[in-house]
């Protein structure tokens, strides 16, 4: 993975994140 000035950062905020399906959904989307 190369990080440059045009790299987009996407994050998930929550507690606890490990119980959220969001990381799987975001990884599939991007």
N, CA, C, O and CB atoms as a CASP TS submission, in Angstrom:
PFRMAT TS
TARGET T0000
AUTHOR 0000-0000-0000
METHOD Language model
MODEL 1
PARENT N/A
ATOM      1  N   UNK     1       0.840  -1.164   0.000  1.00  0.00           N
ATOM      2  CA  UNK     1       0.000   0.000   0.000  1.00  0.00           C
ATOM      3  C   UNK     1       0.887   1.230   0.000  1.00  0.00           C
ATOM      4  O   UNK     1       1.808   1.350   0.809  1.00  0.00           O
ATOM      5  CB  UNK     1      -0.957  -0.004   1.204  1.00  0.00           C
ATOM      6  N   UNK     2       0.600   2.138  -0.915  1.00  0.00           N
ATOM      7  CA  UNK     2       1.355   3.381  -0.987  1.00  0.00           C
ATOM      8  C   UNK     2       0.479   4.517  -0.501  1.00  0.00           C
ATOM      9  O   UNK     2      -0.678   4.630  -0.906  1.00  0.00           O
ATOM     10  CB  UNK     2       1.858   3.650  -2.426  1.00  0.00           C
ATOM     11  N   UNK     3       1.014   5.350   0.355  1.00  0.00           N
ATOM     12  CA  UNK     3       0.291   6.507   0.874  1.00  0.00           C
ATOM     13  C   UNK     3       0.894   7.750   0.256  1.00  0.00           C
ATOM     14  O   UNK     3       2.105   7.963   0.309  1.00  0.00           O
ATOM     15  CB  UNK     3       0.346   6.570   2.433  1.00  0.00           C
ATOM     16  N   UNK     4       0.024   8.578  -0.337  1.00  0.00           N
ATOM     17  CA  UNK     4       0.484   9.801  -0.982  1.00  0.00           C
ATOM     18  C   UNK     4      -0.453  10.946  -0.606  1.00  0.00           C
ATOM     19  O   UNK     4      -1.336  10.779   0.236  1.00  0.00           O
ATOM     20  CB  UNK     4       0.554   9.624  -2.527  1.00  0.00           C
ATOM     21  N   UNK     5      -0.265  12.077  -1.214  1.00  0.00           N
ATOM     22  CA  UNK     5      -1.106  13.237  -0.952  1.00  0.00           C
ATOM     23  C   UNK     5      -2.543  13.054  -1.392  1.00  0.00           C
ATOM     24  O   UNK     5      -3.428  13.767  -0.919  1.00  0.00           O
ATOM     25  CB  UNK     5      -0.538  14.430  -1.627  1.00  0.00           C
ATOM     26  N   UNK     6      -2.795  12.110  -2.290  1.00  0.00           N
ATOM     27  CA  UNK     6      -4.164  11.881  -2.761  1.00  0.00           C
ATOM     28  C   UNK     6      -4.830  10.685  -2.070  1.00  0.00           C
ATOM     29  O   UNK     6      -5.917  10.265  -2.466  1.00  0.00           O
ATOM     30  CB  UNK     6      -4.160  11.664  -4.268  1.00  0.00           C
ATOM     31  N   UNK     7      -4.176  10.138  -1.036  1.00  0.00           N
ATOM     32  CA  UNK     7      -4.733   9.003  -0.299  1.00  0.00           C
ATOM     33  C   UNK     7      -5.935   9.457   0.518  1.00  0.00           C
ATOM     34  O   UNK     7      -5.892  10.495   1.180  1.00  0.00           O
ATOM     35  CB  UNK     7      -3.664   8.365   0.621  1.00  0.00           C
ATOM     36  N   UNK     8      -7.009   8.671   0.466  1.00  0.00           N
ATOM     37  CA  UNK     8      -8.214   8.963   1.236  1.00  0.00           C
ATOM     38  C   UNK     8      -8.217   8.124   2.502  1.00  0.00           C
ATOM     39  O   UNK     8      -7.972   6.919   2.462  1.00  0.00           O
ATOM     40  CB  UNK     8      -9.488   8.694   0.399  1.00  0.00           C
ATOM     41  N   UNK     9      -8.496   8.767   3.623  1.00  0.00           N
ATOM     42  CA  UNK     9      -8.552   8.080   4.903  1.00  0.00           C
ATOM     43  C   UNK     9     -10.003   7.953   5.335  1.00  0.00           C
ATOM     44  O   UNK     9     -10.736   8.941   5.383  1.00  0.00           O
ATOM     45  CB  UNK     9      -7.721   8.827   5.974  1.00  0.00           C
ATOM     46  N   UNK    10     -10.414   6.729   5.649  1.00  0.00           N
ATOM     47  CA  UNK    10     -11.771   6.461   6.115  1.00  0.00           C
ATOM     48  C   UNK    10     -11.656   5.731   7.440  1.00  0.00           C
ATOM     49  O   UNK    10     -10.871   4.791   7.560  1.00  0.00           O
ATOM     50  CB  UNK    10     -12.595   5.625   5.069  1.00  0.00           C
ATOM     51  N   UNK    11     -12.428   6.148   8.438  1.00  0.00           N
ATOM     52  CA  UNK    11     -12.351   5.512   9.747  1.00  0.00           C
ATOM     53  C   UNK    11     -13.708   5.115  10.279  1.00  0.00           C
ATOM     54  O   UNK    11     -14.748   5.560   9.794  1.00  0.00           O
ATOM     55  CB  UNK    11     -11.679   6.424  10.723  1.00  0.00           C
ATOM     56  N   UNK    12     -13.670   4.274  11.282  1.00  0.00           N
ATOM     57  CA  UNK    12     -14.879   3.819  11.963  1.00  0.00           C
ATOM     58  C   UNK    12     -14.760   4.226  13.424  1.00  0.00           C
ATOM     59  O   UNK    12     -13.763   3.931  14.083  1.00  0.00           O
ATOM     60  CB  UNK    12     -15.080   2.265  11.814  1.00  0.00           C
ATOM     61  N   UNK    13     -15.785   4.904  13.922  1.00  0.00           N
ATOM     62  CA  UNK    13     -15.797   5.313  15.321  1.00  0.00           C
ATOM     63  C   UNK    13     -16.893   4.528  16.028  1.00  0.00           C
ATOM     64  O   UNK    13     -18.036   4.499  15.572  1.00  0.00           O
ATOM     65  CB  UNK    13     -16.018   6.858  15.466  1.00  0.00           C
ATOM     66  N   UNK    14     -16.553   3.912  17.111  1.00  0.00           N
ATOM     67  CA  UNK    14     -17.548   3.161  17.873  1.00  0.00           C
ATOM     68  C   UNK    14     -16.900   2.410  19.017  1.00  0.00           C
ATOM     69  O   UNK    14     -15.677   2.294  19.094  1.00  0.00           O
ATOM     70  CB  UNK    14     -18.297   2.189  16.968  1.00  0.00           C
ATOM     71  N   UNK    15     -17.731   1.906  19.895  1.00  0.00           N
ATOM     72  CA  UNK    15     -17.218   1.159  21.026  1.00  0.00           C
ATOM     73  C   UNK    15     -18.191   0.048  21.356  1.00  0.00           C
ATOM     74  O   UNK    15     -19.319   0.355  21.740  1.00  0.00           O
ATOM     75  CB  UNK    15     -16.991   2.076  22.247  1.00  0.00           C
ATOM     76  N   UNK    16     -17.850  -1.178  21.238  1.00  0.00           N
ATOM     77  CA  UNK    16     -16.609  -1.747  20.711  1.00  0.00           C
ATOM     78  C   UNK    16     -16.691  -1.935  19.204  1.00  0.00           C
ATOM     79  O   UNK    16     -17.691  -2.437  18.691  1.00  0.00           O
ATOM     80  CB  UNK    16     -16.302  -3.084  21.390  1.00  0.00           C
ATOM     81  N   UNK    17     -15.656  -1.539  18.503  1.00  0.00           N
ATOM     82  CA  UNK    17     -15.629  -1.622  17.041  1.00  0.00           C
ATOM     83  C   UNK    17     -15.614  -3.074  16.561  1.00  0.00           C
ATOM     84  O   UNK    17     -16.160  -3.378  15.501  1.00  0.00           O
ATOM     85  CB  UNK    17     -14.407  -0.879  16.491  1.00  0.00           C
ATOM     86  N   UNK    18     -15.001  -3.964  17.325  1.00  0.00           N
ATOM     87  CA  UNK    18     -14.874  -5.353  16.858  1.00  0.00           C
ATOM     88  C   UNK    18     -16.217  -6.055  16.720  1.00  0.00           C
ATOM     89  O   UNK    18     -16.295  -7.086  16.052  1.00  0.00           O
ATOM     90  CB  UNK    18     -13.996  -6.139  17.806  1.00  0.00           C
ATOM     91  N   UNK    19     -17.277  -5.531  17.327  1.00  0.00           N
ATOM     92  CA  UNK    19     -18.606  -6.123  17.192  1.00  0.00           C
ATOM     93  C   UNK    19     -19.399  -5.503  16.045  1.00  0.00           C
ATOM     94  O   UNK    19     -20.503  -5.953  15.741  1.00  0.00           O
ATOM     95  CB  UNK    19     -19.377  -5.967  18.489  1.00  0.00           C
ATOM     96  N   UNK    20     -18.851  -4.486  15.417  1.00  0.00           N
ATOM     97  CA  UNK    20     -19.542  -3.778  14.343  1.00  0.00           C
ATOM     98  C   UNK    20     -19.233  -4.411  12.988  1.00  0.00           C
ATOM     99  O   UNK    20     -18.092  -4.797  12.736  1.00  0.00           O
ATOM    100  CB  UNK    20     -19.147  -2.295  14.338  1.00  0.00           C
ATOM    101  N   UNK    21     -20.236  -4.523  12.110  1.00  0.00           N
ATOM    102  CA  UNK    21     -19.969  -5.031  10.758  1.00  0.00           C
ATOM    103  C   UNK    21     -19.371  -3.962   9.844  1.00  0.00           C
ATOM    104  O   UNK    21     -19.031  -4.259   8.699  1.00  0.00           O
ATOM    105  CB  UNK    21     -21.253  -5.569  10.140  1.00  0.00           C
ATOM    106  N   UNK    22     -19.238  -2.733  10.323  1.00  0.00           N
ATOM    107  CA  UNK    22     -18.772  -1.625   9.486  1.00  0.00           C
ATOM    108  C   UNK    22     -17.418  -1.864   8.823  1.00  0.00           C
ATOM    109  O   UNK    22     -17.293  -1.565   7.636  1.00  0.00           O
ATOM    110  CB  UNK    22     -18.695  -0.386  10.308  1.00  0.00           C
ATOM    111  N   UNK    23     -16.385  -2.386   9.514  1.00  0.00           N
ATOM    112  CA  UNK    23     -15.104  -2.605   8.828  1.00  0.00           C
ATOM    113  C   UNK    23     -15.223  -3.529   7.618  1.00  0.00           C
ATOM    114  O   UNK    23     -14.585  -3.288   6.593  1.00  0.00           O
ATOM    115  CB  UNK    23     -14.096  -3.181   9.797  1.00  0.00           C
ATOM    116  N   UNK    24     -16.027  -4.576   7.725  1.00  0.00           N
ATOM    117  CA  UNK    24     -16.216  -5.498   6.602  1.00  0.00           C
ATOM    118  C   UNK    24     -16.928  -4.786   5.460  1.00  0.00           C
ATOM    119  O   UNK    24     -16.554  -4.941   4.297  1.00  0.00           O
ATOM    120  CB  UNK    24     -17.017  -6.748   7.042  1.00  0.00           C
ATOM    121  N   UNK    25     -17.944  -4.013   5.786  1.00  0.00           N
ATOM    122  CA  UNK    25     -18.698  -3.278   4.769  1.00  0.00           C
ATOM    123  C   UNK    25     -17.804  -2.241   4.091  1.00  0.00           C
ATOM    124  O   UNK    25     -17.822  -2.123   2.866  1.00  0.00           O
ATOM    125  CB  UNK    25     -19.933  -2.592   5.396  1.00  0.00           C
ATOM    126  N   UNK    26     -17.028  -1.492   4.865  1.00  0.00           N
ATOM    127  CA  UNK    26     -16.150  -0.468   4.287  1.00  0.00           C
ATOM    128  C   UNK    26     -15.043  -1.093   3.447  1.00  0.00           C
ATOM    129  O   UNK    26     -14.716  -0.567   2.383  1.00  0.00           O
ATOM    130  CB  UNK    26     -15.538   0.396   5.394  1.00  0.00           C
ATOM    131  N   UNK    27     -14.459  -2.197   3.892  1.00  0.00           N
ATOM    132  CA  UNK    27     -13.417  -2.860   3.100  1.00  0.00           C
ATOM    133  C   UNK    27     -13.971  -3.345   1.774  1.00  0.00           C
ATOM    134  O   UNK    27     -13.288  -3.258   0.754  1.00  0.00           O
ATOM    135  CB  UNK    27     -12.815  -4.035   3.876  1.00  0.00           C
ATOM    136  N   UNK    28     -15.187  -3.852   1.767  1.00  0.00           N
ATOM    137  CA  UNK    28     -15.802  -4.314   0.520  1.00  0.00           C
ATOM    138  C   UNK    28     -16.121  -3.138  -0.401  1.00  0.00           C
ATOM    139  O   UNK    28     -16.022  -3.257  -1.622  1.00  0.00           O
ATOM    140  CB  UNK    28     -17.082  -5.114   0.818  1.00  0.00           C
ATOM    141  N   UNK    29     -16.503  -2.006   0.182  1.00  0.00           N
ATOM    142  CA  UNK    29     -16.879  -0.832  -0.607  1.00  0.00           C
ATOM    143  C   UNK    29     -15.664  -0.172  -1.262  1.00  0.00           C
ATOM    144  O   UNK    29     -15.764   0.363  -2.366  1.00  0.00           O
ATOM    145  CB  UNK    29     -17.604   0.181   0.274  1.00  0.00           C
ATOM    146  N   UNK    30     -14.514  -0.213  -0.575  1.00  0.00           N
ATOM    147  CA  UNK    30     -13.338   0.463  -1.097  1.00  0.00           C
ATOM    148  C   UNK    30     -12.329  -0.526  -1.607  1.00  0.00           C
ATOM    149  O   UNK    30     -11.266  -0.132  -2.087  1.00  0.00           O
ATOM    150  CB  UNK    30     -12.713   1.341  -0.043  1.00  0.00           C
TER
END
